Amino acid sequence: MVARGGPESPDGPDLVDNPRMADSPVRVTREQVLRYRARASHLDAKLPPGSFAAAAWGGLQDSVPRGGVISLHARVEGTQADAWEDPSLVQIWFRGGADFIVPREDVGIFTLGSYPRDPARAAELERIADDVHRLTQGRMTPARDLPWDLGGRPLRIRNTAVTGRVHIRWDAANIWVIPTERPAIDVEDARRELARRFLRWHGPATAKRLSLFTGVEPGDATATWRDIEPELVPIAIEGIAERRWLRVRDLEDLRTAEPIQGVRLLPMDDPFTKYDHELLLADDELRARSLPKVGRSPGYLPGAVLVDGAVVGGWQRQQRKVTIHPFGRLAAHLREAIEAEAVAFPIAGRTAASVSWEPASGLSTIATSRRSPT
């Protein structure tokens, strides 16, 4: 299956046929990794209007209300509040129940790609999916109208997404369950392609992180990893002892990715800020205010303010009211660009959009590009 939406690059001329046999890993810097991820996930330049499937090629988490739409807004020109319902997209429960927006054409990759290899567990989830189809009579149905303990445990229904037979609709207030036909894709093909998309957007990475991303058992992730291992090359990131891996065909992009320009306001769990928070911000205090660990927050659900590829602050939203929490003093043109991005959030509401600032005291001026972001 050919991966759509992710740019392909020719294999580097100095690579061996089987990267697993390479004598030493390719050494890269922190800046190269971040530039690569920004480029791979379409943060380097906004896509043309309507390019939602390309923007969601690697999956966009939508667990925080309308977080998926804000991630689309960061990647696609002219994104509107109803973009999450574009016909090219579909919502699913991913990774054990997280709400995700994925390309409709590729939904089988994101559902069957996490299908369990354990026959007993797979059969159990298929039985629950059968119950969903029977109880809904094939129609979109409010989740609250289904038994709360379907499958024997609360929220077990969320795991049926991996059968490919259950989609959802979530409008940030209510969830509907949508029974559907199983995608016409081989399960092993789906597993391999999901791993490739994960590496394209989140690499360099490891089999362990693939397990965390997909929500599958570590043994399942390892089996899939072995299937694609001939496509991989070892990577050593400056300052990180752990060896990582990337697809050979993405190596040139990693080596050559240029710094991105402009302002983006990213929601919690955006692909760019999902992993490796230490690479994004070295300071523990600053990470806690914009990229907190699970279970910890500064009193609100923070997003990250990105200027020229660097996290320079956090932000929070209540309806259409956005509060910016900069880490230091920002030049006037940068404040204007950040405010313009916040006001342009595609969030429906009766009140006018507004932006306020709550800067921290005692921090130095933030060094940023003098170029006016767009």
HELIX and SHEET records of a PDB file:
HELIX    1   1 PRO A   19  MET A   21  5                                   3    
HELIX    2   2 ARG A   30  ALA A   40  1                                  11    
HELIX    3   3 PHE A   52  ALA A   55  1                                   4    
HELIX    4   4 GLY A   67  HIS A   73  1                                   7    
HELIX    5   5 ALA A   83  GLU A   85  5                                   3    
HELIX    6   6 ARG A  104  ASP A  106  5                                   3    
HELIX    7   7 VAL A  107  THR A  111  1                                   5    
HELIX    8   8 LEU A  112  SER A  114  5                                   3    
HELIX    9   9 PRO A  119  THR A  136  1                                  18    
HELIX   10  10 ALA A  143  ASP A  145  5                                   3    
HELIX   11  11 ARG A  156  THR A  163  5                                   8    
HELIX   12  12 VAL A  187  HIS A  202  1                                  16    
HELIX   13  13 ALA A  207  THR A  214  1                                   8    
HELIX   14  14 PRO A  218  ILE A  228  1                                  11    
HELIX   15  15 GLU A  229  GLU A  231  5                                   3    
HELIX   16  16 VAL A  248  ASP A  250  5                                   3    
HELIX   17  17 LEU A  251  THR A  256  1                                   6    
HELIX   18  18 PRO A  271  THR A  273  5                                   3    
HELIX   19  19 HIS A  277  LEU A  280  1                                   4    
HELIX   20  20 ASP A  284  SER A  290  1                                   7    
HELIX   21  21 ALA A  332  VAL A  343  1                                  12    
SHEET    1   A 3 VAL A  26  VAL A  28  0                                        
SHEET    2   A 3 LEU A 232  ILE A 237  1                                        
SHEET    3   A 3 ARG A 244  ARG A 247 -1                                        
SHEET    1   B 3 LEU A  60  GLN A  61  0                                        
SHEET    2   B 3 ALA A  98  PRO A 103 -1                                        
SHEET    3   B 3 LEU A  89  PHE A  94 -1                                        
SHEET    1   C 3 THR A 141  PRO A 142  0                                        
SHEET    2   C 3 ILE A 175  PRO A 179 -1                                        
SHEET    3   C 3 VAL A 166  TRP A 170 -1                                        
SHEET    1   D 5 VAL A 263  LEU A 266  0                                        
SHEET    2   D 5 GLY A 303  VAL A 307 -1                                        
SHEET    3   D 5 ALA A 310  GLN A 318 -1                                        
SHEET    4   D 5 LYS A 321  PRO A 326 -1                                        
SHEET    5   D 5 SER A 354  TRP A 357  1                                        
END                                                                             
